[in-house]
């Protein structure tokens, strides 16, 4: 059964108490062994949360959403909210995964669906909860299977992520997911800029450089990029660089080398950004993975 396999796959990754980063960008696992409350800062892009075991509630001011193993939740954008794990103990801990969905992955699928020229939807809600149907469940399981093997993680996992985005865009969560990527006449150029940034993450780049690549003026490009991607070009590049540095660290590079390869001129600036993003200093983070 996929649901049983999903729970087992999450449990195999969430071996430590608290949050555990996966080797796949944007994917984290959670294990909590007692009811607890903690504030969460949501990062770039929409985040999908799927529970393997237990039950949790998320509170956004006056709104409260409940998620268990039969449902999934999507948080639309950056926001601070409070999460309360309601069902958990040492023998049956709360187990969950969260996946930050890259805006360029959403833009890519929307372009393939010829959906970027449609009229923009009304502003989506901040969060959304729905029943976990079979197509989304299957895509999640395929992603969780793929990340266990280094080769599949590199080749198969991105395909599983793209399928998952496709399934979400054909579900009740479609408006929520689309809201992370604005749709207008410049969407194709912004998507091209995202591809350019990802392919040149190690190069020193400015807004002017990227705007020139997609034949737009810098001011117009920056404005349209934010309108489509919901984030500035330089913040998007920073996220790409941090994910790239993380991959370099896990491949064995020293923190100073990873920082330089990821386009950071200051080691202290890199360390501060890395710790803010991943919760640990670069060296400590790499050592934690080496011990696993």
C-alpha positions as CSV (number, residue, x, y, z in Angstrom):
1,X,0.0,0.0,0.0
2,X,1.4,3.5,-0.9
3,X,0.3,5.0,2.4
4,X,2.1,2.4,4.4
5,X,5.2,2.7,2.2
6,X,5.1,6.5,2.5
7,X,5.1,6.2,6.3
8,X,8.0,3.7,6.2
9,X,10.0,5.9,3.8
10,X,9.5,9.0,6.0
11,X,10.5,7.0,9.1
12,X,13.7,5.8,7.5
13,X,14.8,9.3,6.8
14,X,13.5,11.0,10.0
15,X,15.7,9.0,12.3
16,X,16.8,11.9,14.6
17,X,14.5,13.9,16.8
18,X,13.5,17.2,15.3
19,X,14.2,18.3,11.7
20,X,16.6,16.4,9.4
21,X,17.6,17.8,6.0
22,X,17.6,15.4,3.1
23,X,20.3,15.3,0.5
24,X,17.6,16.5,-2.0
25,X,17.3,20.3,-2.1
26,X,14.3,21.7,-0.1
27,X,13.3,18.4,1.4
28,X,13.2,18.0,5.2
29,X,11.9,15.3,7.5
30,X,10.5,15.7,11.0
31,X,10.3,13.3,14.0
32,X,8.7,14.5,17.3
33,X,8.2,12.1,20.2
34,X,5.9,14.1,22.4
35,X,3.2,16.7,21.9
36,X,4.8,20.1,21.4
37,X,4.4,23.6,20.0
38,X,7.0,25.4,17.9
39,X,7.1,28.5,15.7
40,X,8.0,27.9,12.0
41,X,9.5,30.4,9.6
42,X,8.4,29.4,6.1
43,X,11.1,30.0,3.4
44,X,11.1,30.7,-0.3
45,X,8.3,29.3,-2.5
46,X,5.3,27.2,-1.5
47,X,5.9,24.3,0.9
48,X,4.2,20.9,0.8
49,X,3.8,19.1,4.1
50,X,2.8,15.4,4.2
51,X,2.4,13.5,7.5
52,X,3.5,9.9,7.7
53,X,2.2,9.3,11.3
54,X,0.5,11.4,13.9
55,X,-1.4,14.6,13.7
56,X,-0.5,18.3,13.7
57,X,-2.2,21.7,13.6
58,X,-0.9,24.9,12.1
59,X,-2.2,28.3,13.3
60,X,-2.1,31.4,11.2
61,X,-3.6,34.2,13.4
62,X,-7.3,33.2,13.5
63,X,-7.0,30.3,11.1
64,X,-6.2,26.8,12.2
65,X,-5.5,23.9,9.9
66,X,-5.2,20.2,10.9
67,X,-3.1,17.6,9.0
68,X,-2.8,13.9,9.6
69,X,-1.6,11.0,7.4
70,X,-4.7,11.2,5.2
71,X,-4.2,14.8,4.1
72,X,-1.6,17.2,2.9
73,X,-1.0,20.9,3.4
74,X,0.5,23.6,1.3
75,X,1.8,26.9,2.7
76,X,1.7,29.5,-0.1
77,X,4.4,32.0,0.8
78,X,6.8,33.2,3.5
79,X,5.0,33.5,6.8
80,X,5.6,32.8,10.5
81,X,3.1,30.4,12.0
82,X,2.7,28.2,15.0
83,X,2.7,24.4,14.6
84,X,1.4,22.1,17.3
85,X,2.1,18.4,17.2
86,X,-1.0,16.8,18.8
87,X,-0.4,13.1,18.6
88,X,3.1,11.7,19.4
89,X,4.9,9.5,21.9
90,X,8.2,7.5,22.0
91,X,6.6,4.4,20.4
92,X,4.5,6.2,17.8
93,X,6.3,9.5,17.1
94,X,5.0,12.2,14.8
95,X,6.6,11.8,11.4
96,X,6.4,14.2,8.5
97,X,8.1,15.5,5.4
98,X,8.1,19.1,4.1
99,X,9.2,20.0,0.6
100,X,9.9,23.5,-0.7
101,X,8.7,23.6,-4.3
102,X,11.0,25.8,-6.4
103,X,9.2,28.5,-8.3
104,X,11.0,27.6,-11.5
105,X,9.7,24.0,-11.3
106,X,6.2,25.4,-11.1
107,X,6.9,27.9,-14.0
108,X,8.3,25.0,-16.1
109,X,5.2,22.9,-15.7
110,X,2.9,25.8,-16.3
111,X,4.7,26.6,-19.5
112,X,4.4,23.0,-20.6
113,X,0.7,23.1,-19.9
114,X,0.4,26.4,-21.8
115,X,-1.1,27.9,-18.7
116,X,1.1,31.0,-18.3
117,X,-1.0,33.2,-20.5
118,X,-4.2,32.7,-18.6
119,X,-5.7,35.5,-16.6
120,X,-4.2,35.6,-13.1
121,X,-6.3,34.0,-10.3
122,X,-7.5,35.9,-7.4
123,X,-5.0,36.1,-4.5
124,X,-4.9,32.6,-3.1
125,X,-5.3,31.8,0.6
126,X,-2.2,31.6,2.8
127,X,-2.5,27.9,3.4
128,X,-4.5,25.0,2.1
129,X,-5.3,21.4,3.3
130,X,-6.8,18.6,1.2
131,X,-7.2,14.9,1.1
132,X,-4.2,13.0,-0.2
133,X,-5.4,11.4,-3.4
134,X,-3.7,8.5,-5.2
135,X,-1.9,10.4,-8.0
136,X,-0.3,12.8,-5.5
137,X,0.5,10.0,-3.1
138,X,2.2,7.9,-5.8
139,X,4.3,10.9,-6.9
140,X,5.4,11.5,-3.3
141,X,6.4,7.8,-2.9
142,X,8.4,7.9,-6.1
143,X,10.3,10.9,-4.9
144,X,11.0,9.3,-1.5
145,X,12.2,6.1,-3.1
146,X,14.5,8.0,-5.5
147,X,16.3,10.1,-2.8
148,X,17.7,7.0,-1.2
149,X,20.2,6.3,-4.0
150,X,22.7,8.9,-5.2
151,X,22.2,8.2,-8.9
152,X,18.4,8.1,-8.6
153,X,18.5,11.2,-6.5
154,X,20.3,13.1,-9.3
155,X,18.3,11.6,-12.2
156,X,15.0,10.3,-11.0
157,X,14.1,12.6,-8.1
158,X,13.9,15.8,-10.2
159,X,11.5,13.9,-12.5
160,X,9.4,12.8,-9.5
161,X,9.4,16.4,-8.3
162,X,8.1,17.6,-11.7
163,X,5.4,15.0,-11.7
164,X,4.4,16.0,-8.2
165,X,4.1,19.7,-9.3
166,X,2.0,18.5,-12.3
167,X,-0.3,16.5,-10.0
168,X,-0.7,19.4,-7.6
169,X,-1.6,21.7,-10.6
170,X,-4.4,19.3,-11.5
171,X,-5.8,19.1,-7.9
172,X,-7.7,21.3,-5.6
173,X,-4.4,22.9,-4.6
174,X,-3.8,24.3,-8.2
175,X,-4.7,27.9,-7.4
176,X,-2.4,27.8,-4.3
177,X,0.5,26.4,-6.3
178,X,0.0,28.8,-9.2
179,X,-0.1,31.7,-6.9
180,X,3.7,31.2,-6.3
181,X,4.4,32.0,-9.9
182,X,2.6,35.0,-11.4
183,X,1.4,34.7,-15.0
184,X,1.9,37.4,-17.6
185,X,3.4,38.1,-21.0
186,X,6.9,38.1,-19.5
187,X,6.7,34.7,-17.8
188,X,8.7,32.9,-20.5
189,X,11.5,35.4,-20.2
190,X,11.5,35.1,-16.4
191,X,11.6,31.4,-16.7
192,X,14.6,31.7,-19.1
193,X,16.2,33.9,-16.5
194,X,15.7,31.3,-13.8
195,X,17.3,28.7,-16.1
196,X,20.2,31.0,-16.7
197,X,20.7,31.7,-13.0
198,X,20.6,28.0,-12.2
199,X,23.1,27.2,-14.9
200,X,25.5,29.9,-13.9
201,X,25.2,29.8,-10.1
202,X,29.0,29.8,-9.7
203,X,29.5,33.0,-11.8
204,X,29.4,36.5,-10.3
205,X,26.1,37.9,-11.7
206,X,24.2,41.1,-11.4
207,X,20.6,42.0,-12.3
208,X,22.0,43.8,-15.3
209,X,23.8,40.6,-16.5
210,X,20.6,38.5,-16.3
211,X,18.4,41.2,-17.8
212,X,20.8,41.5,-20.8
213,X,20.6,37.7,-21.3
214,X,16.8,37.8,-21.6
215,X,16.8,41.1,-23.6
216,X,15.1,43.3,-21.0
217,X,16.0,46.5,-19.3
218,X,17.3,45.9,-15.7
219,X,14.5,47.9,-14.1
220,X,11.7,46.2,-16.1
221,X,13.4,42.8,-15.6
222,X,13.6,43.2,-11.8
223,X,10.0,44.3,-11.6
224,X,8.7,41.5,-13.8
225,X,10.9,38.8,-12.2
226,X,9.4,39.7,-8.8
227,X,5.9,39.7,-10.2
228,X,6.3,36.2,-11.8
229,X,8.6,34.5,-9.3
230,X,7.3,36.3,-6.1
231,X,10.9,37.0,-5.1
232,X,13.7,39.3,-6.3
233,X,16.3,38.0,-8.8
234,X,19.1,38.4,-6.3
235,X,17.3,36.6,-3.5
236,X,16.4,33.8,-5.9
237,X,20.1,33.6,-6.8
238,X,21.1,33.5,-3.1
239,X,18.8,30.6,-2.6
240,X,20.3,28.8,-5.6
241,X,23.9,29.5,-4.3
242,X,23.1,28.2,-0.8
243,X,21.6,25.0,-2.2
244,X,24.7,24.6,-4.5
245,X,27.1,25.2,-1.6
246,X,25.2,22.6,0.4
247,X,25.6,20.0,-2.4
248,X,29.4,20.9,-2.6
249,X,29.8,20.5,1.2
250,X,28.1,17.1,1.0
251,X,30.4,16.1,-1.8
252,X,33.4,16.6,0.4
253,X,34.5,20.2,-0.2
254,X,35.6,22.4,2.7
255,X,33.4,25.3,3.7
256,X,35.8,27.9,2.4
257,X,35.9,26.1,-1.0
258,X,32.1,25.7,-1.2
259,X,31.7,29.4,-0.3
260,X,34.0,30.4,-3.1
261,X,32.5,28.1,-5.7
262,X,29.0,29.3,-4.7
263,X,29.9,32.9,-5.4
264,X,30.6,34.2,-1.9
265,X,33.5,36.6,-1.5
266,X,33.2,36.6,2.3
267,X,33.4,33.4,4.3
268,X,31.7,35.0,7.3
269,X,28.8,36.2,5.2
270,X,28.5,32.7,3.7
271,X,28.5,31.1,7.1
272,X,25.9,33.5,8.4
273,X,23.6,32.9,5.4
274,X,24.1,29.2,5.5
275,X,23.3,28.9,9.2
276,X,20.2,31.0,8.8
277,X,19.0,28.8,5.9
278,X,20.0,25.3,7.2
279,X,20.1,25.8,11.0
280,X,23.8,24.9,11.4
281,X,27.2,26.3,10.4
282,X,28.6,24.8,7.2
283,X,31.3,22.6,8.8
284,X,28.9,21.3,11.5
285,X,26.2,20.6,8.8
286,X,28.6,18.6,6.7
287,X,29.9,16.7,9.7
288,X,26.4,15.7,10.7
289,X,25.8,14.2,7.2
290,X,29.1,12.3,7.3
291,X,28.1,10.6,10.5
292,X,24.8,9.3,9.0
